[in-house]
Amino acid sequence: MQSPTVRSAPLLHQEYDRIAIPEAVPELGIREGDEGVVRRLTYLRNTVFAFVMVTYSTGLPRGWVVVEIKPERKVRSYTTASQ
C-alpha cells in the first residue's frame, strides 16, 4: 500500500505484507516459519507466486525466496541478496 500525503510530495511511508516461508532454505539460513516481506505477486497459469525479501535481524538483506502461494504453499526458488 502506498499513500502519499500530497500528490506532488515524495512518498513518506510504504507498507508491504509479511509472509511465513513454508519450507526451510538452509543455504540462506532460513528456517520454516521465518518471515519475509512480499515485494511482488505474480499470477501465471493458475498459480500465484510471491517474491519475498528475507532480511537478517539487523535489517540487511539475506536473500530472495519465490514462494508458490496457490494452489499449494512451497518454495520454488531462492537466491542470495547482492550487497
Protein Blocks (a to p, Z undefined) as FASTA:
>chain_A
ZZdfbfkbccfbdcddddddfbdcfknopaehiacddfbdcdeehiacdddddddfkopa
fbdcdddfbfbdcdfbdcdddZZ
